[in-house]
Amino acid sequence: MLSFSAEQRFIVTGASSGIGEGVALLLNDLGATVIGIGRDQHRLEDMRARSKYPDHVFLERKNLVEDIPGLPGYVRALKEKYGKFQGLAYCAGLGGLMPLRAVDYENMQAMFAVNYFAPVFMAKGFADKRNNNGSGSAMVFIASRGGVRTDPGMTSYAGSKGALIATMQSIAKELAPTGLRVNCVSPALIQTAMADETSRQYAEGKYPMGLGKVSDVANMIIYLLAEQSHWISGQNYVIDCGMV
């Protein structure tokens, strides 16, 4: 049985909805203290209201792409405010299908800002030994099945997620001597607000057990943050129910 203590603090980005919300609630349910980061204050407050231990949920309204180079300093400021961190779950993301003929540079910049540059600079901040609990601390990043097994219309999205997976595997090797672990989780289509009707129709019939739930991904992330996964690093776990 996985469990955490209130002294174990975790940063969760994208905590106001979807997988990030699910991770924040499950961490808290298992006893951890959560610093939930999101852009929507009302949704963040709703998440905390539904948590098991609301006194151990702290909210940070933040648009992570406003100052990407400043994110390491932001992590340091969070440490000064709350204390050192046990883990980071980067669950913020931007999705959507777009054919090559519709892709433009501005669109790609927006996609890579959220899905690649921001997580890399959050990782840089967390990896600073002044900000984490040392050996045993862990980072998990939401990538995507599309980063390794692509479909048409994923030019920008697949590129951003594939880059994230490769970079985090490199970072995992770099940080291994310090005892910090880094992994990615790559879900296929999950029942969240990001899964619009077009995506659902596109995926119809491709999943042997139907669309996945937030909890299917959150449980994997929690395991990778816990001490029970102390020998797992540099991995990318595809969660797609054997998608056809």
Secondary structure, DSSP 4 states (H G I P E B T S, - for coil): -----TT-EEEEETTTSHHHHHHHHHHHHTT-EEEEEES-HHHHHHHHHTSS-GGGEEEEE--TTTTGGGHHHHHHHHHHHH--BSEEEE-------B-GGG--HHHHHHHHIIIIIHHHHHHHHHHSTTTB-STT-EEEEE--GGGTS--TTBHHHHHHHHHHHHHHHHHHHHHGGGT-EEEEEEE-SBSSTTS-HHHHHHHTT--TT-SB-HHHHHHHHHHHHSGGGTT--S-EEEESTT--
